[in-house]
Amino acid sequence: MSIIFGILAPDGDKVDREQLLRLASATERYAPDGTFVHSERNLGMGFQAYYTHERSRLESQPASDHYGNLLVFDGRIDNHVELNTDLDVRGPGLSDSLLVLAAFEQWGTQCFSKLKGDWALALWSNRDHVLYLARDHAGTRTLFYRIVNGRLLWATFLDTFFAQGERYPLDEQFTACFLAGQPIGDLTPYRGIDAVPVAHYLAISGQSIAKTALWDWTPKSLIHYKSDSEYEEHFFDLFRQSVSRRTGAGAPIIAELSGGMDSTSIVCMSDYIQKSQSIPTDGLLDTLSYYDPQEPTWNEEPYFSLTEVRRGKPGVHVQTSFAARTFQPCSSLSGHYLWPGSDSATAALERQTLDATRMRDFRVILSGIGGDELLGGVPTPTLELADYIVPPRPLTFLRRAIEWSLVQRTPLAHALYAAARTVMALYSRPMPAPTIPAWIEPKIRPILEETLMNRSMTVDKSVRARPSSVINGRMWWSLVETLPHVTPGILARREYRYPYLDRDLVSFLFQVPREQLVRPGRRRSLMRRALREIVPPEILERRRKAYLSRTPVVAFFNARETLQILSSELLTVRLGLVIQSAFERSIDSLTSGQLTTEWPMLLRTILFEMWLRNSAGLHCELDSLENKFRPGCDRLPG
């Protein structure tokens, strides 16, 4: 994953090479293939190369054309052959950056919707004097920006914004969302620094910012085939295409192999593709597996070992456990995480993984995230039945409701009520107010509600969008926030690729009738049917996925003294974010074996507290947040 950054200053100001190189110093260790900058008048762009696929070595950036347009581009365009044809490009073809410039000249801003793949870009239109910042449909590249007094700074990583020791006020909206476990959206921990929204492009001119979607995440139509086999063949072809796009020639790739259905299917599909090309076993994809022998519900070793034996290639194994959580801030010697969510155990695991995979200098990680959400991981009839209400199909609704009720052995009325309630919630009532943990100050709620209201999706009142389509859209925005590249490590920043988030594959799955994905007594129906010839049946027929049950409670119990000391003087209490007595009661209840379901939210608050302690005085100015929630109290130490 290469790094892009740049400055657009007000007219009359000058951006020079030295300014750009100072910005580059913050991230040069993550992009070892060279730093390249270009400046002219009040505009400067930088590109730090990190070659990960074959076509990336064609790049020479920042790129420009004879119209005076300027571009920095990070990523991979998967439909470059199709675009070359549409643009009537003859010869060996253009690099991806020059292809984007040609597409922009041909189609204007509509070109962003035509780019399939994993990418982010900044494009200066010389004709309109507009800067465009854009991210692909899944946000597989981060891209941040800040505008102050007409001066725009953008960058792939947050590190760039701290290149000269800057400090920023902590953002109260981000804080409220993080502590309440709500979607972050385009917020960052730092007020004034925002993320370019996923699946959108921004048009920035002066202080004006216009936001436009470049992909439709709530398609109105369905795909109808005559037989199950047609759905299965279509899914198989798109999944094979997606894996092939992400495992082509280039830098060494390692795939996460958890033993679950999603990651195993990616590895098995890669093997299927490679073996069809007569590639020997030692040339197959390398794999990385985490396991915890202390956790009976999350010890994946028997499952990933089974896959390794079948493919004839052992993988890299890393033993880790939630019980290793230290509830201690990261050492400053390890560096500083710019996003909350880590402790000293996080840094230790990052080091352990880096050491275990150092032998081949892997630059790319394949992740199975998204399979569960997109392919029907929850065996419920509610979404399917809701689709028979809007638009109304009463006979089909009743027939399917009876089938589900018989298999699940539940009263028919339960299925009818759940489907009707879902439809009413989507089209009649506003979204319910979010719940917040008992230890969070109530004064956070108004900020949280306002933030979520401004971000909430608008339901089509003409009822053109199916209920499952609306739910899929909401799920999509929750899913893209869980991607690991969004909160990068500090030791290395490898490129993550997500085969299940391929745009062609996702668009297909969003238009497949729900009953193809999940059937009575058969979750993941389409995936299981389509991949039965290449994925071991022991994996496809697993009754449940791995989950944590024992070790989180053990970790809190073992750390009860550390947590008591931590609770005695909380920055989050001094900032007016947490109620100390309620927090202490919750910690006591959890460490004594009660309220075990609350550990994820408690952990979230603890991690935020530790991150604040690491960041105060280094990256964050906490006074502004203190005045927001606790006006008139003593200032925090700087």
N, C-alpha and C positions, 0 to 999 in steps of 0.2 A: 504494500500500500504506500504509494508515494504521498508526499505532503505538498499542499498548495497553500499559498498565503499571498497577501497583497495589501496595498494602501491606495485609496482614492481620496486625495486631498481636495479642498475647495479650489476653485479656479484662482489662479495667481500664485498659489503655493507650489513648491517644487518637492518632488519625491526623488531622492537620489539613491544610488547603489548602496551607500554605507548604511542608510536606514534599513534597507531590505536585508542586508547581511546581519545586522544586529538582531532582527527578528528571527532570521534563520538559525542563529546560534542556540536558540532554545530547543530546537528539535533535530539538529543535524545528526545526533547519535542514532536517531531512529530511521535515517535514510542514508545509508552508507554509499550510495552510487552517485553522489555528486549533488551540489547545490548550484542552481542557475537562476539568475535574476535579470530583470529587464525593467528599465524605467524610462519614461518620457513625460516631461512636464509634470503634471500633478498626479500621474498614475504610475504605480509600480507593481510588478507581479513577481512571485518567486515560485520555484519548483524544485523540490528535493526528491531525487529519484530513488525508488526502491523497486527494482524490477522483479515482478512476480509471474509474468506470463510472457509468452514468446513475442507477442506483438508490442509489448511495452518497450522493447529495445529499439523499436522504430521511432520512438519519441525524441523530439528536440523541442524542449519547452523552456520558457513561455513561447507559444506558437502565435503566429500572426498571418494575415492574408493581405492581398494587395488592396483591400478596401480600408485597411488601417484597423481592423478588428484584432483584438488581442485576447488570448485564452490561456488559462492553466486548467489542466484536466487530470484527474486521478481516477483510474478505473479500467474497465474492460467493457467494450461494446460487443455484445454477442451476435448481433445481427448486422455486422459490418459488411458481409457479402451482399446481403439484400440492399443495404443502403448504397453500396458502391454501384449496384445495378440501377437503382432509382435515380442516382445522381449522375449516371452515365460516365462513371470513372473507368478509364481504360488503363491497362497495364497491371502492375503488381498490387495496386491499391494504395490508399493513404494510411498514415498512422491514425490512431483514433482521434487525436487532437485536431489534425487537419481535416478529418472526416466531419467532426463536429462543426468546424468553421464553414466547410462547404455546405453542410446541411442548414446551418443558420442563414447563410446567404440565399439558399434556395427557398426555405420555408419559413424563415423568421423564427419567432418564439415557438411555433408549432413543432419545430425540430426536437425540442426537449421530450415531447411525448413519443417520438419515434425511436428514441435511444433505449434499447433493451440491454440490460446488463447491470453491473455493479459500478456505480460512478458518482462523482461529485465534480462540479466545475464552477469556475468564475469566468465570465465572458464579457468583455468590454465591446459595446457596439459604438464604433466611431461615428457612424451616421447620426445616431440618436443621442449620443452622449449618455448612455444608460449602461449601468453595470448589472449583469444578471448573475445571481447565485442560485444554483440548482442542485438537488439531490435526487437520486433514483427513487423508484416506487417503494423500496423497502428501507431506504436510508442506510445502505450498507457502508457508507462513508459518512463520518461526522463532518460538519461544516458549521463554523460559528462566525458571528460578526458583531461589531460594535460601532455605533455612530456617535461621535461627540463633536459638537460645533462644526458640523458639516464634513468631518473627517471620518472616513470609513476604513476600518481594519477588518480583514477576514482571514480565517485560517482553519486548517483541518483539525488541529488540536488546540485545546485551551492553553497549553504551555506558551504558545506564541504571545498571548496577551500579558504574560508575566516576564517577558524577555528582559525588561529593564527594571525589574523589582517593583512593578506596579502592585497596588492593593485595591480591592474593590469592596464596596458594601455587600453584605450578605443579602441575597434576594429573599424577601419575606414570602412571596408567592411560592417559590421553590421550596422554602423551608416548610410551609404549611402542607404542601402536597407530599413532600418526602416523609414527614413525620406521620401523616395520616394514611400513608400507603396508597396515595392516589397518583394517577398518571402525571408525569412531569411535562410532557409535551415539548414545546420549544424553549422551555426555561432552562437556565443553568444556575448553579449556586451563587453566581455573581451578578448583582444588579447591573444592567446595562450591556451584558454579554448575552446574546440570544443564539439559538440554533436555527439554521434554515430548516423549515418544517419538512418532514419526510414527504416525498411524492409531490413536492411543490417547487416552483421557482419564484424568486424575488426579483423584481425590477426596481432598481434603486437609482434615483436621480435626485441629487441634492439631499434634502431631508425627507423626500417622498419615497415611500416603500409600498409597492403593490405586490400582493401575493396571489398566485394562480396555481391551481392544481394541474398536474401533468398526467394524472392517471386516475381512472374511476374505480374506486374500491367498493362501490355498491352497484354492480351491474343490474340492469332491470330485466334482462332476458335469461332464459334457461336453455341449456343444451338438451335436446331430446333425441335419443337414439332408439332403435327398435329392439335392441337386445343388450343384455349385460356385457356380452363379449366386446361390443363396440366401445363401451365405456372403459373396460379393462385395457383394451389395446391402445386407446387414446392416452390413458393415464401412463401406461408403460412407456410409450414413445416419448411423451413429454418428460417423464422422470429420467429416462435414459439421456435425452437431450440436455437436461439440466445438469446432470452429473458430468456428462462429457464436456460441457461448457466450462465447468469448474475444475477439471482435472487434466486439462490439456498441457502441452509442453510448456516448460518454463522453470521457475524455481522449485525446489523440493517441497512436496506437499505431505502433510500428515493429517489423518482423519481421526477425529474423536470416535471411539468405539466403546459405547457404554454397556452393551449387551441388550439394550432395548431395541424395539422394532425400527425406530427412525434411523439411528446411526448405523445399525447393522445393514439396513436396506441400502444405504448410500455406499458402504464398503462393498457389499455383494454386487450392486449394480456396476460399480467401477471395475470389479473383477470380471464381470460378464463382458463389459466393453473391451477390457484389455485382452482377455483370452480370445475374443473374436478376432483380435489382431495378432494372435500367436505370440503374445509377450510372455516370457517365462515367469515362474512364480516369484523369483527374487526381484522382478521389476514391478510387482503389484504395489498398490498403495500401502504406505506405512501407516500404522495405527497407534493411537495413544489412549490408554484406558486408566480410569481412576477406580479405586475400589476401597471398601472399608469392611474388613472382617469383623469389626465390632458391631456393625449395624445389620441385624438379620433381615431387614427389609430393603437394604441398599447395597448388599454385597453382590456386585455384578460379575465377580470373577468367574463363576461357573458358566455364565452365558457368553461373555466375550472370549473366554478360553475355547468354548465349543466352536465359535466362528473361526478363531485362529487355526484350530486343528483342521477344520474343513478346508480352509483356503491354503494351508500349508505354509503359513508365514507368521511367526510370533511377533507381537507388538511390544511397545514400550508400556510398562505398568508403573503407575504411581500410587502408592498407598497413602490415603489421606482420610481424615475423620473429622466430623464436626466437633468431636470431643476435644480436638486440638485447639479450638478457639481459645485465645488467651484473654480476650476482653482488655487488651492493652493497646495503646496507640502504637503506630508504626515508629520505629526508630528513625530519627532524622538521617542516619547514615544510609538507610535504604532509599531515601528520597521522600517526596511528598505527593500523595495522591491528591489530585485536584477535584475529585468527586467523592462524596461520602459513600461508605459501604465497605471499608477495609479495616483490618486491624493487623497486628504484627504477624498473626498466623497467615494472613493473606499474602504478605510479602514473602514469608517462608515458603509457602506452597508455590508461589511464582518462581522463586529461586530453584526449588526442587524440580519443577517441571522443565525449566530452562536447562538445568544440568543434565536431566535425563534425555533430552532431545537435541543436545548440542552436537552430536556426532555428525549430523547431516546439514546443519544450519537451515532448518526448515523455516521458510518464510510464509507459508500458507497453512491455515488450519481449516479443515472441513468440519462444519458443525451440523448436527441433526435438529437444531432448534426449528420449530415451526410445524413439524410433522404431526404432532399430537393435536395442535389447535386446528390445523387445516383439513385433516383427514378424519375427523370424527372420533376423537379420543374419549369423549364422554358419551356413554350409551344411554341417551335420553331421547324420547320421541317428541319432545316439546317443540323444537324448531320445525321438524317435518310437519307436525299437525298444524302448527301456526300458519304454514304456507298453504294449507288447505282451507284456511279461513279467509285469507287475503291473497288472491281473490277467492271467493267462496266455491268450494267443491265438496258439498255436504256428504255425498255418498262415499267418496274416497276418504274423507275425514273419518267417518264412522267406521269404515272397514279397517283402516290402518290403526285406529285407536283400539279396536277390539283385538287385533293381532298383537299389538304391544302389551295390552293388559293381560292377555293370556300367557305370554312368555314371561313377563315380569311378575305375574301373580299379584297384581294390584287392581283395586276397583276401577272400573271404566271411568267413573266420575272423576277420579284423580287426574287421569290423562286429559279429559275434557276441560277441567278447571284450569290446569296448568297452561294449556295452550291458549285458552281464552284470556287468562290473566296476562300472558306474555303479549298478546296482541293489544290489549287495552293499555298496558304499560308503554308500549312503543308508540301508539298513535293518539292516545287520549290524554294521558297525564304527563307532566314534566318528570324528568329523571329524579328519583328519590334523593333526598339530602344525604350526603356521605356521613358515615359513622366515623367517629374518631375515638381512639383509645381513652380509657378513663383517666390516664395520667397526663394527657395533653390539655393544656390550658384552653378553656372554652372560647377565649377571645380569638383563637386561631380560626374558628369555624367561619365567621363572615368573610375572611380573606380567602379561605378555601372555597366557599360556595361561589364567590364572585369569580374566582379564577376558573372554576369548572364550568360555570355558566357561560363565560365568554368563549370557552373552548368547545362547548358541547356541540355535537353533531345535530344538524337540523333534519328532522324526519320529514320525508316528502308527504305533505298533507293530501296530495291527490292519490295516494296509495299506489303509486307506480312501483315502489320498491317493496319486494317481498320481505316479510319479517326476518327470514333467515339471512337475507342480503343485508339488512340493517344491522343485525347482530354480528354478522361476519365483519362488517365495516368497523364496528366498535372493537371487536376482538383484534382486528388488525392493528389498531393503534396501541392496544395493550401489548401485543406481541412484539412489535418493533422496539418497544422500550426495554425488553428483556435481553436484547442482543449483547453479547459480551464486549464487542468493540466500542460500545457506547461509553463504557467506563474502563478505559484502557489501563494496563499495568504500567509499572515504572521501570522495569528492567528491560523489557522488549515489547515491541508492538507489531505483532504479526498480522498478516491480512486474513481476516475471517471470511469464509465463503459459506453460503447457506443454500444448499440445493433445493430445499423445500420452498424457498422464497423466490425462486425463479419466476419472472413476471408471466411468462406463457403458462407455466404450471399453475400459479395462483389464480390467474384469470379463468382457467378451465375449472378448477375446484370451486370457485365462487359461482360458477354457472351450472354445476352438476346438481341434479335433484338430490335433495337431502337423503332420500331413501337409498341412494347408491352408496353413500358414505357410511351410514349407520343403519343397521337393520335389527329387528327384534332378536335379542340374544347374541348379537354379532357386531361389536364395535369394530371400526376400521375395516368395514366389509370390502370396499373397493380396493384398498391397498392389499389386503390379504389375498383377495382373488387374483389381482394382477401380478403379484410378485411370488406366487406360490412355487414357481419353478426355480427361483434363484436364491431365495432366503430360506435358511434352515427352518423346518417346521417347529422346532423347539422354541424359536424366537417368535415366529408369527403367531403361535398359539399360546404365548404367555398370558396368564389370566390377568395379571396386573403389572403395571410399571413400578419401578423402584421408587421408594419414598423414604423420608427420614421419620423415624418415630421415637427411637430410644436415645440416640446420642445427643440430640439437642438438650433434653432434660438432664442428662448426665453432665453435659458441659456446664450448664447453669449451676447444677448442684456442686460440682467440683470447684467452681469459681465463686462460690457464695461470699467468701471473705473479700476477694477482689471487688466484687460488685457492691458490697456494703461500703467499702472505702470509696469507690467511684460515686456512689449515691450520696455520700456525705457532703460533697461540694460540686454540684453540677453547674456547668456553664449554662446549660439549657434552662435551669431554674432561674439563674440570675438574669437571663435574657427574657424571662417571662414566657417560655415555651412549654415548660413541664411543671406539673404540680409535684413537689418533692414527696409529700406524704403518700400520695396515691402511687407514685412510682416505687417507693420503698415497699409499700404493701404488695404490689404486684410482683416485685422481685422476691419477697419473702414467700409469697404463695407459690411461685414457680419453683423455687429451690427446695420447697418442702413437698413437691410432687403434686400440687394443685394448679389449676388454670394452665395446664400443659399446652392448650391450644393457642395461648397468647404469645408463645415464645417468638414467632416471626416479627410481630410488631414491637415487642420489647427489644429484640435484637436490633431492629431498625433504629430505635431511639438511642440505644447504647452506641452503635456505630456512628451515628451523627454526632453524639457527644465527643467521642474520641477524635473524630475528624476535626471538630471545632478546636479541640485542644492542640492539634497539630497545625491548624491553619491560622489561628489567631495570632496576629502580629506578623505573619508571613504573607498570606494572600488575602485575608478577609479583614475588613473594617467592621467590627461588631457594634460600634456605638450606635449606628443608625438603626440597627435592628432592635437594640436595647431601648432606644427612645420610642420605637414603634409600639412595643409591647409593655415596656415598663418606664413610662416617662417619669423623670424626676429622681430616679435612683442613682446610686453612685456609678461612675464610669468604670468600665472594665479596664484592667491593665492592658496596655498596648503591646 
